[in-house]
Amino acid sequence: MTTPVPPGTPGKPLPKPTPPTGSLPAVALPTDPTDPTSPASPASPASPASGPYPTGPTAAPPLGRRLAAELVGTALLAAVVVGSGHQADALTSDAGLRFLANVGASAAALAVLITLFGPVSGGHLNPLITAGAWWTGRGTPAGLPLREAVGYAAAQTVGAVAGTGPADAMFGHPVFRLSAVPRGSGALWLAEAVATGTLLLVVTGATAAGRGRLVPALVGLWVVTACWATSSGGFANPAVTLGRAFTDGWTGIAPGSVPGFVLAQCAGAAAGLGLAALLFDGRERADPDVRPGPSDKR
């Protein structure tokens, strides 16, 4: 009878490991923030810039870059709203065709700009969308701090006002002339509340349901719907509403009508956020690791 040689005995190689027949779950490696080769932690919070719209990076870009994105994005949006109105007005006297052209261009611009600037700032382009992101994300690692939310709103407002100037200049209109188009009545304020409240419901609800990637398209579609289905034309954006007070085109709004519109938009936004909290699970929205449901699998 031979004596078995223990593994590791000189002259005897160690036995080769047998490959496993099944797959084992991956083991999370420890992370070291000071080691650039250390893998990122799977529990890293999502970018606070993400807000209601999808973003790619897990770390937020610098605040200055995000504010610039919101300013430029909102300026482009206001320029499209005002410029397409001038273009439609110059091409046809048919009010229906003018409105169709203006609404189509504005909705398409929104979808493009949200998709473009989403990875940088979240692509809010609207102070009430920013307020919704701050409210729903408060107290969570992925939430937008109040100080940054105020900066977003300021950048959006400056951008919306600035964007009307080039739009007027491109079509030979006086730059930054106050609008003389009055828009003030209970029916219009109710319409603005409905349009804005549903916008917040769409954005917040879609994100909570794990369908954030669809938000740019959903916002564009809702804008088309709101513009046609409400008596106010679905402004639904305090910054762009103020910007439209500085153009003499038919898309403008008289400065005296702006406060009523903005108050109605704020009331509608609050109602929309309340409905979203009632209808959707807020815990899903606060969890950066939420996965789409079965209906979203491809």
NORTABEL-V156456 format. One record per pair of residues at least 12 apart in sequence whose C-alpha atoms are under 7 Angstrom apart, sorted by the first residue. I is the first residue (numbers start at 1). J is the second residue. Records with the same first field share a line. If there is no record, write none. Layout:
I = J, J
//
This chain:
45 = 58, 141, 142, 288
46 = 58, 59, 142, 288
47 = 59, 60, 142
48 = 60, 142, 143, 144
49 = 121, 122, 144
50 = 121, 122
51 = 122, 133, 144
52 = 133, 203, 204, 207
53 = 118, 122, 123, 212, 215
54 = 118, 122, 212, 213
55 = 118, 119, 122
56 = 119
57 = 119
61 = 120
66 = 120, 121
67 = 151, 152, 155
69 = 117, 120, 121
70 = 121, 123, 125, 152, 155, 156
71 = 155, 156, 158, 159
72 = 159
73 = 113, 125
74 = 125, 156, 159, 160
75 = 159, 160, 162, 163
76 = 163
77 = 109, 110
78 = 160, 163, 164, 240, 243
79 = 163, 164, 166, 167
80 = 105, 106
81 = 102, 106
82 = 164, 167, 251
83 = 167, 168
84 = 102, 105
85 = 102, 250, 251
86 = 171, 249
88 = 101, 102
103 = 224, 227
104 = 224
107 = 220, 221, 223, 224
108 = 220
110 = 220
111 = 216, 217, 219, 220
114 = 216
115 = 216
125 = 156
126 = 156, 237, 239
127 = 153, 156, 238, 239
128 = 269
129 = 200
130 = 149
131 = 149
134 = 146, 149
137 = 286
140 = 286
156 = 239
157 = 239
160 = 239, 240, 243
161 = 242, 243
164 = 243, 244, 246, 247
168 = 247
176 = 246, 247
177 = 246, 247, 248
178 = 245, 246, 247, 248, 254
179 = 245, 246, 247, 248, 252, 253, 254, 255
180 = 248, 253, 254
181 = 252, 253, 254
182 = 253, 254, 257
183 = 253, 254, 257
184 = 257, 260
188 = 231, 232
189 = 260, 261, 264
190 = 264
191 = 230, 231, 232
192 = 232, 234, 235, 236, 261, 264, 265
193 = 264, 265, 267, 268
194 = 268
195 = 226, 234, 236
196 = 236, 265, 268, 269
197 = 268, 269, 271, 272
198 = 272
199 = 222
200 = 269, 272, 273
201 = 272, 273, 275, 276
203 = 215
204 = 276
205 = 276, 280
207 = 285
208 = 280, 281, 282, 284, 285
210 = 290, 291, 292
211 = 292
236 = 265
238 = 262
241 = 258
242 = 258
//
